[in-house]
Amino acid sequence: MSRTEPPEVLPAGAVAGPGENMPGQEARIGQEAGIGDDSGPTRIEPAGMPKAGGAGSVQRERPGPEPEPVSPALWRFMLAYFTRYLRRHLDGLQLARWGVPAFADHPGPVVVYCNHPAWWDAAVIILLAGRLFPGREARAPFDARMLARYAIFRRMGAFGVDLDSPRGAAQFLRHARAILAGPHRMLWITAQGRFVDVRARPLDLRPGVARLPEIAPDALFVPLALEYAFWDERGGVAFAAFGTPVPGRDLAGLPRAERLARMEGDLAGLLDRLSADVIGREPARFTPLVSGRQGVGGVYDLWRRLRAALTGRRFEPGHHGPAERPDEARP
């Protein structure tokens, strides 16, 4: 971003949609926050969950407050903003055809937990939620110190927690209990709690994510894999895939250590499958959710466009495809 552009804010963690009565209200993500440097927009980046303080600390959590209402107008604005932002800076957002979410009719709450590979995660999850989960109200943890500074995110569904402390873990669980009491709500979590390369194993999920089935046995727990790669165009591509939903009641029946291992294993397997498709570079394996700009731009594309016009051909900015094919050759 040049210095002449206005600063831009990127939510970190799931930011909520305005509720089930508004079409196109969806979730967004973000948790831990940081201010950008001169190489990019000022932003608040996704982070993760507070560290669990052990069994004793979470046993004492008090019932959380009723979630604050969100602003439908603000939510719609941010969804449109990040759609334009991704189109301008990436080549698109692709959803694996086998990873389309299969829980739209679930009558209870949903917890989506994902890996945390890049700065783009928050924007990508906003767009996934905005297109795939209309009517669900989504929420996510947010660093309490940064939320005090950027209070606008409260109006988008963020709730504050003290990260990296037992108190923060108890705060998170109190809020999660209140949020997941609503059947139309979703809780989005970047469960690694820090930026981690998509190839790193083990995933090292924060243990707090495994406590959620105990407080929300009626919820579905859904892994979400995120990855980024460069294919044939100038910009990178964001890839996503949802995994098989698991009822909270089934997870709650496992010992906590086994429960965390099960959730981590489900996400790791999902990441491996998505990576195999990304490496395969076959667009037919994906469904485009957002298409970015194609072509090189500038003088080079201006010359290609002019040449196509002078020769009676159709100009296609993409690196591959029916670029500059004679009109009479097209069926």
N, C-alpha and C positions, 0 to 999 in steps of 0.2 A: 504494500500500500504506500503510495506516495505521501509526502508530508502535507500535501494540499487536500487530501481526503479527510473527512470528519472521522473521529475515532469510532470504532465499531465494538460492540459488546457481544461476546459469545457466551451464552449461558453454559454453565457446567452442571451436568446432572439433569435429572428429569424435571422439566418445568411443565406445569400442568396445563391441560386444556380446560376450557371453562365449564365443562359439565356435559352430561349426556343429552341435554335438550338442544344443543347447538351443533349443527352439522359441521364437520371439520374441526372439532376441538380435540386436540391430541396432546401427547406428552412431549416432554423435552427433558434433556438431561443436564446434570451438572452438580458438582459437589465442591471440590476444593477449588479455590480461586487464585488467580495470579494476574498481574498486570503485564501486558505485552510490551515488547521492546520495539525499536524502530523498524524491525524487519517485518512487522505484521501489525494487524489492528489491535487496539487495546481490547482485551478480552478477559473473560472469566472462564477458566478451563475446567473440564471435568476432572475429578480426582477419584474419590472413592469413599468407602465407608470408614467411620472411626474404628480404631482398634478395640476389639472386645476386651473387657477387663476381667474375664474369667467368669465362672459360674456364679460366684457370690455377687458380683456387681450387677448382673442383669436380673437377678431374682428380686431386686428392690425397686425395679422401675415402677413409677406411678402411671396411672392412666394418662395418656396424652391429651392435649387440648384438641377440640374440634378444628380441623384444618380451616385456615382462612380462605375466604372466597377469592376466586381469581377473576381477572378482567378478560372477558371474551374479546373485546376490541384490541387490547394489548396483545393477547395471544395470537389473534389473526394477523396482526401487523408483523409480529416476530416470525411467524411461519412464512409469510410472503417475503420478508427480508432475507431469511436464510435460503429460501429457494433461489432468489436472485443471486445471492452471494455464492452459492455452490455452482450455479451455472456460469458465473463469471470466472471462477478460479479452478474448477475441476472439469473433467470431461463427462462427469455424470455420476449417478448413484444407481447401482445395479443390485437387484434382489435375486438370489439363487431361486430357480424355479422349484426346486425341491424344498426350499426353505421358506416358502410362503406361510405365514402364521395360520394355524388351524384351530383357533380357539375363539373366534368371533362370537359364537353363541354361548360361551361360558357365562352362567348367571352370577358368578361371584367375582371377587377381585383377582387381579393378575399381578405377579411380580416378574419383571424382566431383568435378568442380570447378565451383564456382558463383560467382555474383555475391554482393555483400555489402551489401544495401540497408538493413538495419535491425537493431536490438537483438534482435529476435525470431528471427533466423536460426538460432541454435543450437538453440533449442527446436523450431523447425519441422523441422530436419534430423533431430533425434532421433526425432520422430514419423514422418517419412517412412521412416527406416530401420527403425524398430520395426514398421511395418506392411507394408513392401514387401520387406524383405530378411531374413527369418528364416533363421538358420543361418549368416549371414556375419559374420565378426568384423571390426569396423571400427576404424580408428585415425585419429588426427589430430595435427598439431603443436600445441604449447602453449608459451607464453612460459615459458622455463626459470625465471625469477625467480618468477613467480606459481605455477608448478608446485611449487616448493620450499615455498611458503606454503600451497598447497591440494593437498597430496599425495594427497588422496582421488581426484583425477582420474587418477592413475596406475592405480588399480584399475578405471578405466573406459576405459582404452585410450589415454590421452594420453601423448605423449612430448615431452620438453623440447627446445627449440631457443633459441638466442640470436637474437632478432629484430634486423633492420636491421644485420647485419654479415656479412662473407664467411664468418666462422666458423660463423654460424648456417645459412647456405646449405649448407655442407659437412655440418653435423650433420643437417640435414633430409634430404639425399640419402643419408647413411649409414643413417639409420633407415628411410627409404622403401625402400631396397634390401632390407633385412632383412624388412620388412613385406610387400612385394610378392612375396617368394619363396614365401609361402604362398598356394596357389590359392584358399582360401576367404576371403581377406581383402579388405577395402575400405579405401581411403584417401580421406578426405573433406577437401577444401581450399576455403576461401574465398579464391579465387585473386587477388582484387584487393588483399587485404592491408589494407584500410581501408574504412570506411563510404563508399559511393558511391551517389548517387541512381540509380535504375533507368533514368532517361532519359539519363544522361550517356554521351557517346561522345567518344573511344574508351574502351573498358573499362579499358585500361591494366593488363592482367594482369601479375603478377609473372613475370619470366623463368624463375624456377626451375621453374614448372609444365611448361615445355617440355623440361626435362631428363629428366623422368620416363620418357618412352618409350624413352630410351636404356638405362635400367637395368631396365626392365620391358617388353620388347617383346611379351610374351605377355598383358599386361594390356589390358583395354578402357578407353578414356577416354570418359567420359560427361559432357556439359555438363548443368547443372541451373540452371534459371531460377527466381528467387524474386521475388515482388512482393506488395505489400499495398495494399488499397484499402478504402474505405467504400462499402457498397452500401445496402441498405434497412433494416438493423438498427442498433442503437446502437453495437455493436462493429465494429471493422475485420475484414477477412477476409484470411487468408494464402492466396496462390496459388502453385502450383508446377507445373513441367513438366520432364520429362527429355527430352533430345535423343537424336539417333541415335548409338549407340556407334561409336567408331572404333578399330580394332585398333592397339595400340601400335607394331606392326611397320610399319604404313603411315605413321604419324607419324614414326617414327625414320628413315625413308628421306628425309625432307625436311631441307633446311638448317635450322638452329635458328631463324633469323629467320622463315622461311616457316612453320615448324611452329608458332611462337607466334602468328603471324598467322592460321593456319588454326584453331587452337583458340579464339582470341578471336573470329574471325568466326562460328564455329559457335555460340558462346554469345550473341553479339549478335543473330544471327538468331532464336535461340530466345526471347530476351527480347522482341524485337519481336512475334513471333507471340503470345506469352502476353499482352503488353500489349494487343494488338488484341482478344483475347477478354475481358479484364478491362474494357476500355472498352465492349464490346458489352453487358455486364451480362446475359448469357443463362445462367442456371444450368444449362441442359441441356448446355452445353459442358464442364461440370466434374463430377467425381465427388467427393462429400464424403468425406473421410477422418476428420475429427473435426468434430462439430457443437458449436457454442457455444451460449450462452444467448441466447434470443430475448426480445423484448419490452422494455419500458421498466423494469419492476420497480417496487418501492415502492408507494405509495398508488395510483398510476394503474392499475397492473396488478391490484391488489387490487380496485379498483372494477370494472374490466372483468370480472374473474372472477366477482364477486358478481352483476353484471348478467346475465352469461351464464347463471348458475345460476337466477336468478329468472325468466328468460324461456325456460327449457328449451333453451338453445342450448349447443353445445360451445365451450369456451373454447380459443382458439389464440393463444399469445402473440406469434407472428410478425406483422410489419407487413403482410405479404401472405399469400395462401393462403386456405384455407377457414375463416377466423376467424369464430367466433360464428355459424355457419350453423345454422338450425333442424334438429334431428335428423331430422324427417320429410322434409326436403329432400335428405338424403344418400341415395345409392343403397344 
